[in-house]
Amino acid sequence: MRNYSGLLVAVGLVGFLYCSAELSKLEPVPPGLSMGRAFEYPAGKMEMGRYASAALAFFGILMIMVRR
């Protein structure tokens, strides 16, 4: 289980760094759009990928802490 948790942390960190690097190359999402409309823009998809990757890494860290 600890190996799986470490894998979650690693994938989450790599995903976060990748999405952050790609996000800096894209035009920002116009302000005031709903969440559904923000997904129509590549920057909106990368932003959500960044949040999902951070959540994945956080979940992996929690699993490591619980299993000790």
Biopython code that builds the backbone (N, CA, C, O; Angstrom):
import numpy as np
from Bio.PDB.StructureBuilder import StructureBuilder

atoms = [
    (1, "MET", "N", (0.807, -1.188, 0.000)),
    (1, "MET", "CA", (0.000, 0.000, 0.000)),
    (1, "MET", "C", (0.858, 1.262, 0.000)),
    (1, "MET", "O", (0.484, 2.278, -0.587)),
    (2, "ARG", "N", (2.002, 1.189, 0.659)),
    (2, "ARG", "CA", (2.876, 2.352, 0.709)),
    (2, "ARG", "C", (3.449, 2.674, -0.674)),
    (2, "ARG", "O", (3.633, 3.840, -1.023)),
    (3, "ASN", "N", (3.729, 1.624, -1.460)),
    (3, "ASN", "CA", (4.222, 1.862, -2.815)),
    (3, "ASN", "C", (3.167, 2.565, -3.664)),
    (3, "ASN", "O", (3.481, 3.466, -4.442)),
    (4, "TYR", "N", (1.918, 2.145, -3.506)),
    (4, "TYR", "CA", (0.818, 2.767, -4.230)),
    (4, "TYR", "C", (0.673, 4.230, -3.813)),
    (4, "TYR", "O", (0.425, 5.089, -4.660)),
    (5, "SER", "N", (0.819, 4.520, -2.549)),
    (5, "SER", "CA", (0.730, 5.892, -2.057)),
    (5, "SER", "C", (1.858, 6.745, -2.617)),
    (5, "SER", "O", (1.643, 7.889, -3.018)),
    (6, "GLY", "N", (3.053, 6.186, -2.640)),
    (6, "GLY", "CA", (4.187, 6.909, -3.213)),
    (6, "GLY", "C", (3.995, 7.169, -4.684)),
    (6, "GLY", "O", (4.384, 8.223, -5.187)),
    (7, "LEU", "N", (3.399, 6.220, -5.383)),
    (7, "LEU", "CA", (3.108, 6.409, -6.797)),
    (7, "LEU", "C", (2.100, 7.536, -7.000)),
    (7, "LEU", "O", (2.247, 8.340, -7.920)),
    (8, "LEU", "N", (1.078, 7.601, -6.149)),
    (8, "LEU", "CA", (0.098, 8.685, -6.233)),
    (8, "LEU", "C", (0.753, 10.046, -6.022)),
    (8, "LEU", "O", (0.442, 11.005, -6.729)),
    (9, "VAL", "N", (1.646, 10.128, -5.065)),
    (9, "VAL", "CA", (2.342, 11.388, -4.808)),
    (9, "VAL", "C", (3.201, 11.773, -6.007)),
    (9, "VAL", "O", (3.197, 12.927, -6.435)),
    (10, "ALA", "N", (3.931, 10.811, -6.542)),
    (10, "ALA", "CA", (4.813, 11.101, -7.677)),
    (10, "ALA", "C", (4.018, 11.531, -8.912)),
    (10, "ALA", "O", (4.370, 12.509, -9.572)),
    (11, "VAL", "N", (2.952, 10.803, -9.217)),
    (11, "VAL", "CA", (2.130, 11.154, -10.382)),
    (11, "VAL", "C", (1.465, 12.508, -10.179)),
    (11, "VAL", "O", (1.364, 13.296, -11.119)),
    (12, "GLY", "N", (1.013, 12.783, -8.970)),
    (12, "GLY", "CA", (0.402, 14.073, -8.675)),
    (12, "GLY", "C", (1.373, 15.228, -8.833)),
    (12, "GLY", "O", (1.018, 16.267, -9.389)),
    (13, "LEU", "N", (2.586, 15.058, -8.352)),
    (13, "LEU", "CA", (3.580, 16.132, -8.479)),
    (13, "LEU", "C", (3.997, 16.360, -9.924)),
    (13, "LEU", "O", (4.111, 17.501, -10.373)),
    (14, "VAL", "N", (4.223, 15.277, -10.645)),
    (14, "VAL", "CA", (4.603, 15.414, -12.060)),
    (14, "VAL", "C", (3.468, 16.047, -12.857)),
    (14, "VAL", "O", (3.703, 16.914, -13.698)),
    (15, "GLY", "N", (2.240, 15.615, -12.591)),
    (15, "GLY", "CA", (1.087, 16.194, -13.276)),
    (15, "GLY", "C", (0.922, 17.670, -12.963)),
    (15, "GLY", "O", (0.616, 18.465, -13.851)),
    (16, "PHE", "N", (1.123, 18.040, -11.707)),
    (16, "PHE", "CA", (1.016, 19.444, -11.314)),
    (16, "PHE", "C", (2.066, 20.292, -12.018)),
    (16, "PHE", "O", (1.762, 21.370, -12.528)),
    (17, "LEU", "N", (3.295, 19.806, -12.044)),
    (17, "LEU", "CA", (4.363, 20.563, -12.703)),
    (17, "LEU", "C", (4.139, 20.666, -14.211)),
    (17, "LEU", "O", (4.399, 21.709, -14.811)),
    (18, "TYR", "N", (3.657, 19.582, -14.821)),
    (18, "TYR", "CA", (3.385, 19.603, -16.259)),
    (18, "TYR", "C", (2.273, 20.600, -16.580)),
    (18, "TYR", "O", (2.411, 21.411, -17.496)),
    (19, "CYS", "N", (1.183, 20.541, -15.835)),
    (19, "CYS", "CA", (0.066, 21.455, -16.098)),
    (19, "CYS", "C", (0.463, 22.907, -15.837)),
    (19, "CYS", "O", (0.012, 23.807, -16.545)),
    (20, "SER", "N", (1.288, 23.138, -14.845)),
    (20, "SER", "CA", (1.751, 24.501, -14.567)),
    (20, "SER", "C", (2.613, 25.032, -15.705)),
    (20, "SER", "O", (2.501, 26.197, -16.086)),
    (21, "ALA", "N", (3.471, 24.177, -16.243)),
    (21, "ALA", "CA", (4.329, 24.608, -17.350)),
    (21, "ALA", "C", (3.503, 24.883, -18.600)),
    (21, "ALA", "O", (3.750, 25.862, -19.304)),
    (22, "GLU", "N", (2.527, 24.032, -18.878)),
    (22, "GLU", "CA", (1.678, 24.237, -20.054)),
    (22, "GLU", "C", (0.767, 25.443, -19.871)),
    (22, "GLU", "O", (0.474, 26.147, -20.838)),
    (23, "LEU", "N", (0.322, 25.687, -18.660)),
    (23, "LEU", "CA", (-0.572, 26.805, -18.383)),
    (23, "LEU", "C", (0.112, 28.140, -18.628)),
    (23, "LEU", "O", (-0.532, 29.104, -19.041)),
    (24, "SER", "N", (1.408, 28.200, -18.376)),
    (24, "SER", "CA", (2.125, 29.453, -18.590)),
    (24, "SER", "C", (2.257, 29.795, -20.074)),
    (24, "SER", "O", (2.517, 30.948, -20.417)),
    (25, "LYS", "N", (2.082, 28.812, -20.957)),
    (25, "LYS", "CA", (2.184, 29.045, -22.400)),
    (25, "LYS", "C", (0.851, 29.463, -23.024)),
    (25, "LYS", "O", (0.832, 29.960, -24.150)),
    (26, "LEU", "N", (-0.252, 29.271, -22.318)),
    (26, "LEU", "CA", (-1.579, 29.502, -22.881)),
    (26, "LEU", "C", (-2.130, 30.864, -22.470)),
    (26, "LEU", "O", (-1.695, 31.461, -21.485)),
    (27, "GLU", "N", (-3.104, 31.339, -23.254)),
    (27, "GLU", "CA", (-3.796, 32.573, -22.902)),
    (27, "GLU", "C", (-4.732, 32.296, -21.728)),
    (27, "GLU", "O", (-5.343, 31.230, -21.669)),
    (28, "PRO", "N", (-4.850, 33.230, -20.803)),
    (28, "PRO", "CA", (-5.716, 32.986, -19.641)),
    (28, "PRO", "C", (-7.190, 32.938, -20.032)),
    (28, "PRO", "O", (-7.587, 33.463, -21.072)),
    (29, "VAL", "N", (-7.979, 32.309, -19.195)),
    (29, "VAL", "CA", (-9.425, 32.236, -19.387)),
    (29, "VAL", "C", (-10.007, 33.604, -19.060)),
    (29, "VAL", "O", (-9.631, 34.208, -18.055)),
    (30, "PRO", "N", (-10.923, 34.106, -19.896)),
    (30, "PRO", "CA", (-11.541, 35.394, -19.571)),
    (30, "PRO", "C", (-12.267, 35.347, -18.224)),
    (30, "PRO", "O", (-12.898, 34.340, -17.903)),
    (31, "PRO", "N", (-12.188, 36.408, -17.443)),
    (31, "PRO", "CA", (-12.828, 36.398, -16.121)),
    (31, "PRO", "C", (-14.352, 36.412, -16.233)),
    (31, "PRO", "O", (-14.911, 36.918, -17.206)),
    (32, "GLY", "N", (-15.002, 35.856, -15.238)),
    (32, "GLY", "CA", (-16.448, 35.886, -15.152)),
    (32, "GLY", "C", (-17.151, 34.727, -15.831)),
    (32, "GLY", "O", (-18.379, 34.730, -15.925)),
    (33, "LEU", "N", (-16.414, 33.740, -16.307)),
    (33, "LEU", "CA", (-17.047, 32.595, -16.954)),
    (33, "LEU", "C", (-17.416, 31.536, -15.922)),
    (33, "LEU", "O", (-16.770, 31.406, -14.882)),
    (34, "SER", "N", (-18.461, 30.788, -16.229)),
    (34, "SER", "CA", (-18.825, 29.681, -15.355)),
    (34, "SER", "C", (-17.818, 28.552, -15.543)),
    (34, "SER", "O", (-17.015, 28.567, -16.476)),
    (35, "MET", "N", (-17.872, 27.569, -14.636)),
    (35, "MET", "CA", (-16.931, 26.458, -14.692)),
    (35, "MET", "C", (-17.095, 25.657, -15.983)),
    (35, "MET", "O", (-16.106, 25.228, -16.577)),
    (36, "GLY", "N", (-18.317, 25.459, -16.411)),
    (36, "GLY", "CA", (-18.570, 24.706, -17.636)),
    (36, "GLY", "C", (-18.028, 25.397, -18.877)),
    (36, "GLY", "O", (-17.502, 24.749, -19.782)),
    (37, "ARG", "N", (-18.158, 26.699, -18.910)),
    (37, "ARG", "CA", (-17.648, 27.453, -20.065)),
    (37, "ARG", "C", (-16.128, 27.565, -20.034)),
    (37, "ARG", "O", (-15.503, 27.705, -21.085)),
    (38, "ALA", "N", (-15.528, 27.506, -18.859)),
    (38, "ALA", "CA", (-14.070, 27.602, -18.757)),
    (38, "ALA", "C", (-13.395, 26.387, -19.383)),
    (38, "ALA", "O", (-12.255, 26.480, -19.838)),
    (39, "PHE", "N", (-14.091, 25.239, -19.412)),
    (39, "PHE", "CA", (-13.519, 24.035, -20.012)),
    (39, "PHE", "C", (-13.431, 24.127, -21.530)),
    (39, "PHE", "O", (-12.784, 23.288, -22.157)),
    (40, "GLU", "N", (-14.062, 25.120, -22.128)),
    (40, "GLU", "CA", (-13.974, 25.307, -23.569)),
    (40, "GLU", "C", (-12.604, 25.861, -23.975)),
    (40, "GLU", "O", (-12.235, 25.808, -25.148)),
    (41, "TYR", "N", (-11.868, 26.380, -23.023)),
    (41, "TYR", "CA", (-10.551, 26.951, -23.279)),
    (41, "TYR", "C", (-9.471, 25.975, -22.815)),
    (41, "TYR", "O", (-9.643, 25.310, -21.794)),
    (42, "PRO", "N", (-8.361, 25.879, -23.551)),
    (42, "PRO", "CA", (-7.273, 24.986, -23.118)),
    (42, "PRO", "C", (-6.722, 25.353, -21.742)),
    (42, "PRO", "O", (-6.334, 24.474, -20.972)),
    (43, "ALA", "N", (-6.689, 26.642, -21.434)),
    (43, "ALA", "CA", (-6.176, 27.065, -20.127)),
    (43, "ALA", "C", (-7.083, 26.590, -19.002)),
    (43, "ALA", "O", (-6.601, 26.278, -17.913)),
    (44, "GLY", "N", (-8.380, 26.529, -19.244)),
    (44, "GLY", "CA", (-9.312, 26.031, -18.240)),
    (44, "GLY", "C", (-9.102, 24.549, -17.964)),
    (44, "GLY", "O", (-9.199, 24.101, -16.821)),
    (45, "LYS", "N", (-8.813, 23.791, -19.020)),
    (45, "LYS", "CA", (-8.549, 22.362, -18.847)),
    (45, "LYS", "C", (-7.248, 22.138, -18.086)),
    (45, "LYS", "O", (-7.176, 21.252, -17.234)),
    (46, "MET", "N", (-6.226, 22.924, -18.380)),
    (46, "MET", "CA", (-4.947, 22.780, -17.673)),
    (46, "MET", "C", (-5.078, 23.199, -16.215)),
    (46, "MET", "O", (-4.453, 22.602, -15.338)),
    (47, "GLU", "N", (-5.875, 24.206, -15.956)),
    (47, "GLU", "CA", (-6.086, 24.644, -14.570)),
    (47, "GLU", "C", (-6.772, 23.545, -13.755)),
    (47, "GLU", "O", (-6.400, 23.289, -12.610)),
    (48, "MET", "N", (-7.773, 22.900, -14.353)),
    (48, "MET", "CA", (-8.446, 21.814, -13.648)),
    (48, "MET", "C", (-7.515, 20.617, -13.484)),
    (48, "MET", "O", (-7.563, 19.936, -12.459)),
    (49, "GLY", "N", (-6.673, 20.354, -14.474)),
    (49, "GLY", "CA", (-5.687, 19.290, -14.352)),
    (49, "GLY", "C", (-4.699, 19.559, -13.230)),
    (49, "GLY", "O", (-4.260, 18.642, -12.535)),
    (50, "ARG", "N", (-4.361, 20.815, -13.066)),
    (50, "ARG", "CA", (-3.453, 21.196, -11.981)),
    (50, "ARG", "C", (-4.092, 20.952, -10.611)),
    (50, "ARG", "O", (-3.446, 20.437, -9.699)),
    (51, "TYR", "N", (-5.366, 21.328, -10.478)),
    (51, "TYR", "CA", (-6.066, 21.085, -9.215)),
    (51, "TYR", "C", (-6.226, 19.594, -8.945)),
    (51, "TYR", "O", (-6.056, 19.146, -7.811)),
    (52, "ALA", "N", (-6.550, 18.831, -9.973)),
    (52, "ALA", "CA", (-6.727, 17.387, -9.803)),
    (52, "ALA", "C", (-5.408, 16.724, -9.421)),
    (52, "ALA", "O", (-5.389, 15.819, -8.588)),
    (53, "SER", "N", (-4.314, 17.164, -10.019)),
    (53, "SER", "CA", (-3.004, 16.597, -9.688)),
    (53, "SER", "C", (-2.597, 16.930, -8.263)),
    (53, "SER", "O", (-2.031, 16.090, -7.563)),
    (54, "ALA", "N", (-2.881, 18.143, -7.835)),
    (54, "ALA", "CA", (-2.572, 18.522, -6.455)),
    (54, "ALA", "C", (-3.401, 17.696, -5.469)),
    (54, "ALA", "O", (-2.897, 17.276, -4.428)),
    (55, "ALA", "N", (-4.669, 17.468, -5.801)),
    (55, "ALA", "CA", (-5.515, 16.655, -4.941)),
    (55, "ALA", "C", (-5.017, 15.212, -4.891)),
    (55, "ALA", "O", (-5.055, 14.580, -3.835)),
    (56, "LEU", "N", (-4.557, 14.694, -6.012)),
    (56, "LEU", "CA", (-4.032, 13.336, -6.062)),
    (56, "LEU", "C", (-2.786, 13.200, -5.186)),
    (56, "LEU", "O", (-2.649, 12.234, -4.435)),
    (57, "ALA", "N", (-1.885, 14.171, -5.290)),
    (57, "ALA", "CA", (-0.679, 14.141, -4.462)),
    (57, "ALA", "C", (-1.036, 14.267, -2.978)),
    (57, "ALA", "O", (-0.443, 13.584, -2.143)),
    (58, "PHE", "N", (-1.978, 15.113, -2.649)),
    (58, "PHE", "CA", (-2.406, 15.275, -1.261)),
    (58, "PHE", "C", (-3.018, 13.989, -0.725)),
    (58, "PHE", "O", (-2.752, 13.602, 0.413)),
    (59, "PHE", "N", (-3.834, 13.325, -1.534)),
    (59, "PHE", "CA", (-4.429, 12.062, -1.118)),
    (59, "PHE", "C", (-3.350, 11.005, -0.885)),
    (59, "PHE", "O", (-3.444, 10.220, 0.058)),
    (60, "GLY", "N", (-2.328, 10.984, -1.741)),
    (60, "GLY", "CA", (-1.223, 10.051, -1.549)),
    (60, "GLY", "C", (-0.474, 10.316, -0.251)),
    (60, "GLY", "O", (-0.086, 9.380, 0.449)),
    (61, "ILE", "N", (-0.272, 11.574, 0.068)),
    (61, "ILE", "CA", (0.406, 11.939, 1.323)),
    (61, "ILE", "C", (-0.436, 11.506, 2.516)),
    (61, "ILE", "O", (0.094, 10.988, 3.499)),
    (62, "LEU", "N", (-1.748, 11.718, 2.429)),
    (62, "LEU", "CA", (-2.626, 11.271, 3.522)),
    (62, "LEU", "C", (-2.561, 9.755, 3.699)),
    (62, "LEU", "O", (-2.538, 9.260, 4.826)),
    (63, "MET", "N", (-2.531, 9.031, 2.603)),
    (63, "MET", "CA", (-2.458, 7.579, 2.705)),
    (63, "MET", "C", (-1.138, 7.120, 3.330)),
    (63, "MET", "O", (-1.114, 6.145, 4.082)),
    (64, "ILE", "N", (-0.053, 7.811, 3.024)),
    (64, "ILE", "CA", (1.236, 7.479, 3.623)),
    (64, "ILE", "C", (1.187, 7.732, 5.132)),
    (64, "ILE", "O", (1.692, 6.929, 5.918)),
    (65, "MET", "N", (0.577, 8.852, 5.533)),
    (65, "MET", "CA", (0.533, 9.179, 6.944)),
    (65, "MET", "C", (-0.355, 8.213, 7.727)),
    (65, "MET", "O", (-0.050, 7.899, 8.877)),
    (66, "VAL", "N", (-1.419, 7.749, 7.142)),
    (66, "VAL", "CA", (-2.340, 6.848, 7.834)),
    (66, "VAL", "C", (-1.734, 5.463, 7.975)),
    (66, "VAL", "O", (-1.958, 4.801, 8.988)),
    (67, "ARG", "N", (-0.977, 5.011, 6.996)),
    (67, "ARG", "CA", (-0.444, 3.662, 7.001)),
    (67, "ARG", "C", (0.761, 3.497, 7.927)),
    (67, "ARG", "O", (1.164, 2.362, 8.180)),
    (68, "ARG", "N", (1.337, 4.543, 8.429)),
    (68, "ARG", "CA", (2.521, 4.420, 9.293)),
    (68, "ARG", "C", (2.150, 4.070, 10.652)),
    (68, "ARG", "O", (3.019, 3.926, 11.512)),
]
sb = StructureBuilder()
sb.init_structure("model")
sb.init_model(0)
sb.init_chain("A")
sb.init_seg("    ")
for serial, (resi, resn, name, xyz) in enumerate(atoms, 1):
    if name == "N":
        sb.init_residue(resn, " ", resi, " ")
    sb.init_atom(name, np.array(xyz, "f"), 0.0, 1.0, " ", f" {name:<3s}", serial, name[0])
structure = sb.get_structure()
